Amino acid sequence: MGKLVVSLDGVVIKEVQITKDKTTLGRRPYNDMVIDNLAVSGEHAVLQMVGNDVFIEDLNSTNGTYINGKAIKKQLLAHNDTVEIGKYKIKYLTDDNADYEKTMIMRPGAAASQPPAFSPTRPPNSDFGALSTNPASIKVLSGAASGREVTLTKVVTTVGKPGVQVASITRRPSGYVFAHVEGSARPVVNGMPLAGDSVPLHHGDVIELAGTQMQFIHP
């Protein structure tokens, strides 16, 4: 479960646990998180919880919403991200990331001594992703960048074209999860439009997003 730590000029002024599907931020008193400052719009931003993921969306505020110094419209939050609204800094913390780090520390030599290889006979719903400490990658199969391979080194990687179609790939203890972020059309995985908000990824899965085909590779 995630939480928000709100600070002003380096002083923590409140902590809010994210428990609702939607949490609103703004200056008006009916918001879930009220920030009483003229730089903050009446209805400034909204946090939306999708499974274990939390997205933040700017509600066309006057002064904008920033994550780690960069203006955003809608973005998936990662552990330790800092949301900036006016002079307020809101740090997002999640227990899920702490569990992931703990898992990595507890068994650092497991993958080095005998790296698990992908096996076609492994059941498709097996917890394959948690067995390897090697980061996965995305290989572009079509378009101008065809052949390019991008290693997923961050906890959250966004792919697609902003304003057209955007999705995220999140690294979790149990493996990698693919989620729809932006765009009216749903991304396609292995020829099927994404039915829910997110789906686990497995080695060899083919993603179609914003007119580009990509393959998920997890060594």
N, C-alpha and C positions, 0 to 999 in steps of 0.2 A: 504494500500500500504506500502511495506516495504522499509527501507532505510539502507544504510551501513555508519557507522561512522568510518573512518580510523584514527588511532593514532599511533604515534611513540614516545617512551619514555614518554608516558602519555600526549603528546600534540596532540590535534586533528588537522589533516592536510587537511582533505577533507571529505565531505559528498556526497554520491551518492544515488539518488532515483532509486529504481528498477522499471523500466517501461517496459523493453523489455522481451520477452520470454526467451532470452538467454543473459547473461552478462558475458563477459570474463574478467579474471584477469591475469596479467602477466607483464613481463618486456618490451616486444616488444611494440612499439608505436601504433600498430593497435588494441590493446586491448581496451575494453570499459573502464576498470579501469587500468591505467598504474601505476605500482609500480616499480620505477627505482632503483633497488637494486640487487646486484650480488647474494644474497641469494634467489632471486625470479627467477623462470624459465621464459623463453620467453613466453610460454603459460602454466600458472601455474594451474589455476582452472577455472571452469565455474559455473555460477549460472543459474539455470533453473526455471522459474516460471510456475507452473501448477495450474491454478485457483488462489486461494489465498495462495497456498503453495509455498515455495521457497526451492529448493534443491541445495546443493553445491557438486560438484564433482571434485576431484583432477585429473589432466590430466597427471598422471605419472611424477610429478615434481621431481626434484632432491632432494629437502629438505623436501618435504611433506607438507600436509595441516592439520592443527590441529583445533579442536573445543573444547573449554574449557579444553585445555591441552592434548586432546586425538587425536591420528592420525586417520584420516578417509579416506575412498575411495569415498564414496557418502553418504550423510546424509541430512535429512530434517532439516531445520533451525527452531529453536524456538526463540521466543522473548527474547532478551538479551543474546543470544549466542555470544561468542567471537571467531572469526575465527583468527588463528595465521598463518601468512605467513612470514617466516624469522623473523625479529624483529618487524614487523608491526602487530598491533592488529586491527581487523575489527569487530566492534560490530553491530549485526543485531537487528534492532528495527522495530516493526510493530504496526500499529494503531489498528489492529484487536484484539491484546491481551489487549490493553488499554481499548477497548470497553467491553471486557469480564469482566475485573476487575471492571469496573464501574457498570456493570449490577449486579455483585455479591454484591457490596457494597450498591447499592441503595435499594436492597430488601433482606437484610440478614435474616429477620424473616419469609419470605414468606414460605419457605420450612419447617421450624421448626414448624410453627403453624398448617399446614395441608399438609403433604408431599403427592405429587401426586403419585398415584399408577398406575401401567401399566394396561391399559384396552384393552382387545381384540377388543372392538368396536371402539377404537380410530382409525381414518383414518391413514393408513401407512405413509402418507406424512406429518402428523401433526408435529408441532414444539415441539414434546414431550421432547426432550433433554434439551431445554432451561428452562423447568419448574422445574427441580430438581437440587438442589445444591449437591446432593449425587454423588460421583464419580462412574463411571461405572466400570465393571471388566470383565476379560476374564477368562473363565473356560476351561481348557484343557480336551478334550473328548477322545483323543486317544494317544498312544505312552507311553513312560516310565514315563512321568509326568502326566498321566491321573488322573483327579480328582483335580489337583492343580488349585487354583484360584488366579489370579493376579489383584490387584486393580490398576486402571489407575489414579494414583495420579498426574502424570506429564502432562504438556500441550501436549507433544508429546511422545508417547511410540512406540518403534520399536519392532517388533516381527519377528521371522523366524530364518533362518540360514545364517549368512554372507557368501557370495560367492556362495550360492545356490539360496535362495529366501528370500527376506526381504520386509516387508511392515510396514507402520506406521499407528498409530491411533492417530488422533489429536482432542483435545477438543476445541470446538468453542462455541460461544454464542448460536448458533442454535442447538448444539448437537455434536455428535462424527462423524468424517469422517475417512474412511479407504482408504489408498492410496498405490499403488505399488511403491516400491523403487528400488529393485534390483532383477535380475534373468530373464532369458529368458521366463520362464513359468509364466503365469498370475495367481495370487491368485484366489480362487474360493469362492464366497459368495452365500450361499443357493443353491449350486449346479450349479451355473452359473459363468463362468470365468469373471473376471473384464473386462468390455468392455472399459471404459474410464480410466483416470488416478486415479480417486477417486470416492467414493460412500458413501452416508450417512449411518450410522449404526443405526439399531433399535433393541430394546430388543428382544432377542431370535435368532438373526441372527447367522448362523453357517458359520465359516470361515475355509477354508482348505488352509494350507500354509506349504510348505516344508515337506509334508507328514504327517502333524499333523492337526487334527480337533480341533477347539476351538469354544466356544459359547460366544457371546457378551451379557452381562447382565447389564441392567440399571434399578436399583430399583426405 
